[in-house]
Amino acid sequence: MSETLQRGLAVQIAEVLRERLLGGHLPPGTRVNEVVLARELGTSRGPLREAVRQLVSEGLLVHQPNRGATVFSAGPEDVRALFELRTALETAAARMAAERREDRDVAALRAACARARRTIQGGRRFVHRLDLDFHRTLTDTARSPRVTEQVWRAQQQIILLRSPLDVPAAHTADSLDAHEEIAEAVADGDGERAAALMRDHLDQVQAHMTASLTDRARTSPSGPATASPPTV
């Protein structure tokens, strides 16, 4: 296989694994068995290793010496730190988006909100791609690639950690309402309101996630940690 073909295949495999991670199919702490995955995906281990390295660089997988890769996991302090980082960056992004928006940006934000609203009204549960879509559109509107990159990384890690948790319909509805309010503040050019709404939105997401993680640890038969992580 040529180097170009192998690189292209690695990109495709990385996207497949990313969807599994963000969709909750590979829970936090799971050990990645490259032999099993290569057989399951029908690929050689070379492109798979490259895909794993890509996801390690994004923080979705963690390389451990002599153990290979495991799915990113985090305790309460790490979760708090992730939200601190994301809140600092994304409130700034919301403010910049309001200052720098163009008509096409406003249209894209409203379209992202409309797609999410139609999906949820159709009876589907929280869909991580819809959340990524809105926040990526917002940070793109801010015209700050470094901010976009860091928010993307932190948001994916948060979604991965949330993926095994139940997301009540009421919380999903609140998030959609918040997205629409933020979009309209950006459209109005009101940076301070956009930033304040973003802060409130992320505070609510953090509070819900922290409560869900606490409940899960309390009701888990094995407690907050397992003796040995699962393997895939």
Helices and strands as residue ranges (DSSP letters): H 3-22, H 34-41, H 45-57, E 61-64, E 68-71, H 76-100, H 103-121, H 128-142, H 145-162, H 169-187, H 191-219
